[in-house]
Amino acid sequence: MDNKTNINWYPGHMAKTKREMKENLEIIDIVYEVIDGRMPISSKILDIDEIIKNKKRILVVTKMDLCDLSETNKILREYEKKGYKVVPLDLKKENVNSLLNITKEYMKKINEERKNKGLKERAARVLIIGVPNVGKSTLINRLVNKKAAGVGNIPGFTKSLNWIRINKDIELLDSPGILWPKFENEDVALTLAAMSSIKEEIINKEDLALFILNKIFNLYPNKLKERYDLEKLDEDILETYQKIGKKRGLLKKGGEVDFEKVIDIIIRDFKNNAFGKITFDRMK
């Protein structure tokens, strides 16, 4: 697969969000940079350093319950070596105390500096940032211990910056999911699409289904065998679709395999975690 790509999805509100973040940066103390444990490299915003400059940052890793822990942890260890403070979370069952404690530690130092300058102590002002559908809304819900208003799982749902009081110690500036203007790497773009961080409508569904099959075959061939009883992918992908279609009963009248339904089921199976715990990114 050629690494160059023409895939591009950068709605106007994403550029506006970046501008607003930069305008608010002066009053921000800490940044929660949220990434997806299944794609801890692909979901890292490419130009984030340019947006958040030298602000204190905590790398929050979501969907740890869905990822291949051994592979994801290799990448997270590399981030730690680079000096990142990494907080992996399974938001379905884990509490967020570890994140809150690190935030308080950071803010204690910031407030000491404020005190030395003759300024009053105040609550931490935290910016939360990540690509669409990386789990920011779920994280906020856990932080406030209730369902926050206006939460959606559609890429680009949150359309403007929004302050949320977490508790007396933390005020959170929520932001819409953002991407970067151009995807230089097709693998990254299709990984983001497979994980619902890019709108499906802008991707060729056949390309996405083929990408998912190839990726799973290369990284987790046993999962392809378990799900579709496939030992390998055929050179002619239509033969592979035939086998999946027959196995899943995706037939038109007359018994022919409905290829469109096969493509849809591959994408849906992936999005519904039918292949089990997977991580698509690997350290180079």
PAVO-756947 format. One record per residue: x, y, z of N, C-alpha, C in turn. Coordinates in steps of 0.1 Angstrom, whole numbers, padded with zeros to 4 digits, always signed. Layout:
XYZXYZXYZ/...
REM end
This chain:
+0008-0012+0000+0000+0000+0000+0009+0012+0000/+0006+0021-0009+0014+0034-0010+0011+0042+0003/+0022+0047+0009+0020+0055+0021+0014+0069+0019/+0015+0074+0007+0009+0087+0004-0006+0086+0003/-0013+0096+0007-0027+0095+0007-0034+0108+0002/-0046+0107-0004-0054+0118-0007-0065+0120+0003/-0066+0112+0013-0076+0113+0023-0075+0126+0031/-0085+0134+0031-0084+0147+0038-0098+0150+0044/-0098+0152+0057-0110+0156+0064-0106+0166+0075/-0108+0179+0072-0104+0189+0081-0115+0200+0081/-0126+0198+0087-0137+0207+0087-0133+0221+0093/-0139+0231+0089-0136+0245+0093-0135+0247+0108/-0144+0240+0115-0144+0242+0130-0131+0237+0136/-0124+0228+0130-0111+0223+0135-0100+0234+0135/-0100+0241+0124-0090+0252+0123-0094+0263+0133/-0107+0265+0135-0112+0276+0144-0109+0271+0159/-0110+0258+0161-0107+0253+0175-0093+0255+0178/-0084+0252+0169-0069+0254+0171-0066+0269+0174/-0073+0278+0167-0071+0292+0169-0075+0296+0184/-0087+0291+0187-0093+0294+0200-0084+0288+0212/-0079+0276+0209-0070+0270+0219-0058+0279+0222/-0052+0284+0211-0040+0292+0212-0043+0305+0219/-0055+0311+0216-0060+0323+0223-0062+0321+0238/-0066+0309+0242-0068+0306+0256-0056+0300+0263/-0045+0298+0256-0034+0291+0262-0028+0298+0274/-0028+0311+0273-0022+0319+0284-0028+0316+0298/-0041+0312+0298-0048+0310+0311-0048+0295+0314/-0042+0286+0306-0042+0272+0308-0030+0268+0316/-0031+0259+0326-0020+0254+0334-0015+0241+0329/-0025+0232+0326-0021+0218+0323-0029+0213+0311/-0024+0204+0303-0031+0199+0291-0032+0184+0293/-0045+0179+0292-0047+0164+0291-0047+0161+0276/-0036+0154+0271-0036+0150+0257-0041+0136+0257/-0053+0134+0251-0059+0121+0251-0056+0113+0238/-0051+0100+0240-0049+0092+0228-0056+0078+0230/-0058+0071+0219-0065+0058+0219-0055+0047+0221/-0056+0038+0231-0047+0027+0233-0046+0018+0221/-0056+0017+0212-0055+0008+0201-0047+0014+0189/-0044+0028+0190-0036+0035+0180-0029+0046+0187/-0020+0043+0196-0013+0053+0204-0004+0062+0196/+0000+0058+0184+0008+0067+0175-0001+0075+0166/-0010+0067+0159-0018+0074+0149-0028+0084+0155/-0032+0082+0168-0042+0092+0174-0035+0103+0180/-0022+0104+0180-0015+0116+0186-0015+0127+0176/-0020+0138+0180-0022+0150+0171-0008+0155+0166/-0007+0155+0153+0006+0157+0147+0013+0170+0151/+0005+0181+0151+0010+0194+0154+0007+0199+0168/+0006+0190+0177+0001+0194+0191+0011+0203+0198/+0024+0200+0196+0034+0209+0203+0033+0223+0199/+0029+0225+0186+0028+0239+0181+0015+0246+0187/+0005+0237+0191-0007+0243+0197-0005+0246+0212/+0001+0236+0219+0001+0238+0234+0015+0243+0239/+0024+0245+0230+0037+0250+0234+0044+0242+0245/+0048+0249+0256+0055+0242+0267+0046+0240+0279/+0033+0239+0277+0024+0237+0289+0027+0223+0295/+0025+0222+0308+0026+0209+0314+0015+0200+0308/+0019+0187+0305+0010+0179+0298+0010+0165+0304/-0002+0159+0304-0004+0145+0309-0010+0138+0297/-0003+0127+0293-0008+0119+0282-0017+0108+0287/-0030+0110+0285-0041+0101+0290-0044+0091+0279/-0042+0078+0282-0044+0068+0272-0058+0060+0275/-0067+0062+0266-0081+0056+0268-0081+0042+0261/-0093+0035+0263-0096+0023+0256-0086+0012+0258/-0080+0012+0270-0070+0002+0274-0077-0012+0275/-0090-0012+0277-0097-0025+0278-0098-0031+0264/-0096-0023+0253-0098-0028+0240-0085-0031+0232/-0074-0027+0238-0061-0028+0231-0054-0041+0234/-0044-0043+0226-0034-0054+0228-0024-0048+0238/-0025-0052+0250-0017-0045+0261-0002-0046+0258/+0003-0058+0254+0017-0059+0252+0023-0050+0242/+0015-0048+0231+0020-0039+0220+0018-0024+0224/+0007-0021+0230+0004-0007+0234+0015-0003+0245/+0017-0012+0254+0027-0008+0265+0041-0006+0260/+0045-0012+0249+0058-0010+0243+0059+0005+0239/+0048+0010+0232+0047+0023+0227+0047+0033+0239/+0039+0030+0249+0038+0039+0261+0051+0040+0268/+0059+0029+0269+0072+0030+0275+0081+0040+0268/+0080+0040+0254+0088+0049+0246+0084+0063+0249/+0071+0066+0251+0066+0079+0254+0072+0083+0268/+0072+0074+0277+0078+0077+0291+0093+0080+0290/+0100+0073+0281+0114+0076+0279+0116+0090+0274/+0107+0094+0266+0108+0108+0261+0104+0119+0271/+0099+0114+0283+0096+0124+0293+0081+0127+0295/+0073+0119+0288+0058+0121+0290+0054+0115+0303/+0044+0122+0310+0037+0116+0321+0025+0108+0315/+0026+0095+0315+0016+0087+0309+0006+0081+0319/-0007+0083+0316-0018+0077+0325-0027+0068+0317/-0025+0055+0317-0034+0046+0309-0047+0044+0317/-0058+0044+0311-0071+0042+0318-0081+0033+0310/-0087+0024+0318-0099+0017+0313-0111+0024+0319/-0117+0033+0311-0127+0042+0316-0140+0035+0319/-0141+0022+0315-0154+0014+0319-0154+0010+0333/-0142+0008+0339-0142+0003+0353-0132+0010+0362/-0122+0017+0356-0112+0023+0365-0117+0037+0370/-0113+0040+0382-0115+0054+0386-0104+0063+0381/-0106+0076+0381-0097+0085+0375-0088+0092+0386/-0087+0086+0398-0079+0092+0408-0065+0094+0405/-0059+0085+0397-0045+0086+0394-0043+0099+0386/-0052+0102+0377-0051+0114+0368-0053+0127+0377/-0063+0126+0386-0066+0137+0395-0054+0140+0404/-0048+0130+0409-0037+0132+0418-0025+0138+0411/-0022+0134+0399-0011+0140+0392-0014+0155+0389/-0026+0157+0385-0031+0171+0382-0029+0180+0395/-0032+0175+0406-0031+0182+0419-0016+0185+0422/-0008+0174+0419+0007+0176+0421+0013+0187+0413/+0009+0187+0400+0014+0197+0391+0009+0211+0395/-0004+0212+0399-0010+0225+0403-0004+0230+0416/+0000+0221+0425+0006+0225+0437+0019+0233+0434/+0027+0228+0425+0039+0235+0421+0036+0249+0414/+0026+0249+0406+0022+0261+0399+0017+0271+0409/+0009+0267+0419+0004+0276+0429+0015+0281+0438/+0026+0273+0440+0037+0278+0448+0044+0289+0440/+0045+0288+0427+0051+0298+0419+0042+0311+0419/+0029+0309+0419+0020+0320+0419+0022+0328+0433/+0023+0320+0443+0024+0326+0457+0037+0334+0458/+0048+0329+0452+0060+0336+0452+0059+0350+0444/+0050+0350+0435+0048+0362+0427+0038+0371+0433/+0033+0367+0445+0023+0375+0452+0009+0373+0447/+0006+0362+0439-0007+0359+0434-0014+0349+0443/-0027+0349+0442-0035+0339+0450-0035+0325+0444/-0037+0315+0452-0038+0301+0447-0052+0301+0440/-0053+0292+0430-0066+0290+0423-0067+0275+0418/-0078+0272+0413-0081+0259+0407-0072+0257+0395/-0069+0244+0392-0062+0241+0379-0071+0244+0367/-0065+0250+0357-0073+0252+0345-0066+0242+0335/-0074+0232+0331-0069+0221+0323-0076+0221+0309/-0068+0221+0299-0073+0219+0285-0073+0204+0281/-0084+0199+0276-0084+0185+0272-0085+0185+0256/-0076+0177+0250-0074+0178+0236-0071+0164+0230/-0077+0161+0219-0075+0148+0212-0082+0147+0199/-0080+0137+0191-0086+0135+0179-0101+0131+0181/-0110+0132+0171-0124+0128+0174-0125+0113+0178/-0135+0111+0187-0138+0098+0192-0127+0090+0199/-0118+0098+0206-0107+0091+0213-0111+0088+0227/-0123+0093+0231-0128+0090+0245-0128+0102+0254/-0127+0114+0249-0126+0126+0257-0139+0127+0265/-0151+0125+0258-0164+0127+0265-0166+0117+0276/-0161+0105+0274-0162+0094+0285-0153+0098+0296/-0142+0103+0293-0132+0107+0304-0139+0119+0312/-0145+0128+0305-0151+0140+0312-0162+0135+0321/-0170+0125+0316-0181+0120+0324-0176+0113+0337/-0165+0106+0335-0159+0100+0347-0154+0110+0357/-0148+0121+0352-0142+0131+0360-0153+0139+0368/-0165+0141+0361-0175+0148+0368-0186+0139+0375/-0183+0126+0373-0192+0116+0379-0206+0116+0375/-0209+0122+0363-0222+0122+0358-0221+0123+0343/-0233+0122+0336-0232+0124+0321-0232+0139+0318/-0221+0143+0312-0220+0157+0308-0230+0160+0296/-0235+0172+0296-0244+0175+0285-0237+0176+0272/-0244+0173+0261-0239+0176+0248-0228+0166+0243/-0228+0154+0249-0218+0144+0246-0223+0136+0234/-0214+0134+0224-0218+0126+0213-0206+0118+0208/-0209+0107+0200-0198+0099+0195-0197+0100+0180/-0201+0112+0175-0200+0114+0161-0187+0123+0159/-0178+0119+0150-0166+0127+0148-0169+0142+0146/-0163+0151+0154-0165+0165+0153-0178+0170+0159/-0183+0162+0169-0196+0166+0175-0195+0179+0183/-0185+0180+0192-0184+0192+0200-0179+0203+0191/-0186+0214+0190-0182+0224+0180-0175+0236+0185/-0174+0238+0199-0167+0249+0204-0161+0246+0218/-0153+0255+0222-0146+0252+0235-0157+0255+0246/-0156+0247+0257-0166+0247+0267-0160+0244+0281/-0162+0254+0291-0156+0252+0304-0165+0243+0312/-0159+0233+0319-0167+0224+0328-0159+0224+0342/-0167+0226+0353-0161+0225+0366-0161+0211+0370/-0149+0205+0373-0148+0191+0377-0151+0190+0392/-0143+0199+0399-0145+0200+0414-0139+0213+0418/-0137+0215+0431-0132+0228+0435-0117+0230+0431/-0110+0219+0427-0096+0220+0424-0093+0221+0409/-0103+0217+0400-0101+0216+0386-0112+0222+0378/-0108+0231+0368-0117+0236+0358-0112+0231+0345/-0121+0225+0337-0117+0218+0325-0122+0225+0312/-0113+0228+0303-0117+0234+0290-0118+0223+0280/-0131+0219+0277-0133+0208+0267-0132+0214+0253/-0127+0206+0244-0125+0210+0230-0130+0200+0220/-0134+0204+0208-0138+0194+0198-0126+0186+0194/-0129+0174+0189-0118+0165+0184-0112+0172+0172/-0099+0173+0171-0092+0179+0160-0082+0169+0153/-0080+0172+0140-0070+0165+0132-0060+0175+0127/-0053+0171+0117-0043+0180+0111-0047+0181+0096/-0043+0192+0089-0048+0195+0076-0046+0184+0065/-0034+0177+0066-0031+0168+0055-0025+0155+0061/-0030+0144+0056-0025+0131+0060-0014+0127+0050/-0002+0126+0055+0009+0122+0046+0010+0107+0045/+0004+0100+0054+0005+0086+0055-0008+0079+0055/-0010+0071+0045-0023+0064+0043-0027+0055+0054/-0016+0048+0059-0018+0039+0070-0025+0046+0083/-0019+0058+0086-0025+0065+0097-0039+0070+0094/-0042+0075+0082-0055+0079+0078-0065+0068+0079/-0062+0056+0074-0071+0045+0074-0073+0039+0088/-0062+0039+0096-0063+0035+0111-0073+0044+0118/-0072+0057+0116-0081+0067+0122-0095+0064+0117/-0097+0061+0104-0110+0058+0099-0116+0046+0105/-0108+0035+0106-0112+0023+0111-0117+0024+0126/-0111+0033+0133-0114+0036+0147-0124+0047+0149/-0130+0051+0138-0141+0062+0138-0137+0076+0142/-0124+0079+0139-0119+0092+0142-0120+0101+0130/-0123+0095+0118-0125+0102+0106-0139+0098+0101/-0147+0107+0096-0160+0103+0091-0159+0093+0080/-0167+0082+0082-0167+0071+0072-0170+0075+0058/-0179+0085+0057-0184+0089+0043-0173+0094+0034/-0162+0099+0040-0151+0104+0032-0141+0093+0027/-0143+0081+0032-0134+0070+0029-0141+0061+0020/-0133+0056+0010-0139+0045+0002-0140+0032+0010/-0152+0027+0011-0155+0016+0021-0147+0004+0017/-0145+0001+0004-0138-0010-0001-0123-0009+0004/-0118+0003+0003-0104+0005+0008-0103+0002+0023/-0113+0007+0030-0113+0005+0045-0114-0009+0049/-0123-0017+0042-0125-0031+0046-0112-0039+0042/-0106-0036+0031-0094-0043+0027-0083-0040+0036/-0082-0027+0041-0072-0023+0050-0073-0030+0063/-0086-0031+0068-0088-0039+0081-0084-0053+0080/-0088-0060+0069-0085-0074+0067-0070-0076+0066/-0063-0067+0058-0048-0068+0057-0041-0066+0070/-0046-0056+0077-0039-0053+0090-0041-0064+0100/-0053-0070+0101-0055-0081+0110-0048-0093+0106/-0048-0096+0093-0040-0108+0088-0025-0106+0091/-0020-0094+0089-0005-0092+0092-0002-0092+0107/-0011-0087+0115-0008-0086+0129-0014-0097+0138/-0026-0101+0134-0033-0111+0143-0040-0122+0134/-0032-0130+0126-0039-0139+0117-0048-0149+0123/-0046-0152+0136-0055-0162+0143-0069-0156+0145/-0069-0142+0146-0083-0136+0148-0091-0137+0135/-0084-0137+0124-0091-0138+0111-0096-0152+0109/-0089-0162+0114-0093-0176+0114-0105-0178+0123/-0104-0172+0135-0115-0174+0145-0128-0167+0140/-0127-0156+0133-0139-0148+0130-0145-0153+0117/-0136-0155+0106-0141-0158+0093-0137-0172+0087/-0129-0179+0096-0124-0192+0091-0115-0190+0079/-0107-0179+0079-0098-0177+0068-0083-0180+0073/-0076-0188+0065-0062-0191+0068-0053-0180+0062/-0058-0174+0051-0050-0164+0044-0060-0155+0036/-0054-0144+0031-0062-0136+0022-0058-0140+0007/-0068-0141-0001-0066-0145-0015-0060-0133-0023/-0052-0136-0033-0047-0125-0042-0058-0117-0048/-0069-0124-0052-0081-0117-0057-0090-0116-0045/-0091-0103-0040-0099-0101-0027-0113-0105-0029/-0119-0106-0041-0133-0110-0043-0134-0125-0038/-0124-0133-0040-0125-0147-0035-0126-0147-0020/-0118-0138-0013-0119-0137+0001-0133-0133+0005/-0138-0123-0002-0152-0118+0001-0162-0129-0001/-0160-0138-0011-0169-0149-0014-0170-0158-0001/-0158-0161+0004-0157-0170+0016-0164-0164+0028/-0161-0151+0030-0167-0145+0042-0183-0144+0040/-0187-0141+0028-0201-0140+0025-0208-0153+0027/-0202-0164+0022-0209-0177+0024-0209-0181+0038/-0198-0178+0045-0198-0182+0060-0208-0174+0068/-0210-0161+0064-0219-0153+0072-0233-0153+0066/-0236-0160+0055-0249-0160+0049-0253-0147+0043/-0243-0139+0037-0246-0126+0031-0248-0128+0016/-0260-0133+0013-0263-0137+0000-0275-0129-0006/-0274-0127-0019-0286-0121-0026-0295-0132-0030/-0307-0128-0036-0316-0138-0041-0309-0145-0052/-0310-0158-0052-0303-0166-0062-0290-0172-0057/-0287-0168-0044-0275-0174-0038-0262-0168-0040/-0262-0157-0048-0249-0150-0050-0245-0142-0038/-0232-0141-0035-0227-0133-0024-0229-0118-0026/-0234-0112-0016-0236-0097-0017-0223-0090-0012/-0215-0086-0021-0202-0080-0017-0203-0068-0009/-0213-0060-0012-0215-0048-0004-0218-0051+0010/-0226-0061+0013-0229-0065+0027-0216-0071+0033/-0208-0077+0026-0195-0083+0031-0186-0072+0036/-0185-0062+0027-0177-0050+0030-0182-0043+0043/-0195-0041+0044-0201-0035+0055-0199-0043+0068/-0200-0056+0067-0199-0065+0079-0185-0065+0084/-0175-0064+0075-0161-0064+0080-0158-0051+0088/-0163-0040+0082-0162-0027+0089-0169-0027+0103/-0182-0032+0102-0190-0032+0114-0184-0042+0125/-0179-0053+0121-0173-0063+0130-0161-0056+0137/-0154-0049+0129-0142-0042+0135-0146-0032+0145/-0156-0023+0141-0160-0013+0150-0167-0018+0163/-0173-0030+0162-0180-0036+0173-0170-0045+0182/-0157-0044+0179-0147-0052+0186-0148-0067+0185/-0153-0071+0174-0156-0086+0172-0143-0094+0170/-0132-0087+0168-0119-0093+0166-0111-0094+0179/-0117-0089+0190-0110-0089+0203-0101-0077+0205/-0091-0079+0214-0082-0068+0217-0071-0067+0207/-0070-0055+0201-0061-0053+0190-0054-0039+0192/-0042-0038+0187-0035-0025+0185-0029-0025+0171/-0033-0014+0164-0029-0013+0150-0015-0007+0148/-0011+0001+0158+0002+0008+0157+0014-0001+0162/+0025+0001+0156+0037-0006+0161+0049+0004+0161/+0058+0003+0170+0070+0011+0170+0078+0008+0158/+0084+0018+0151+0092+0016+0139+0105+0010+0143/
REM end
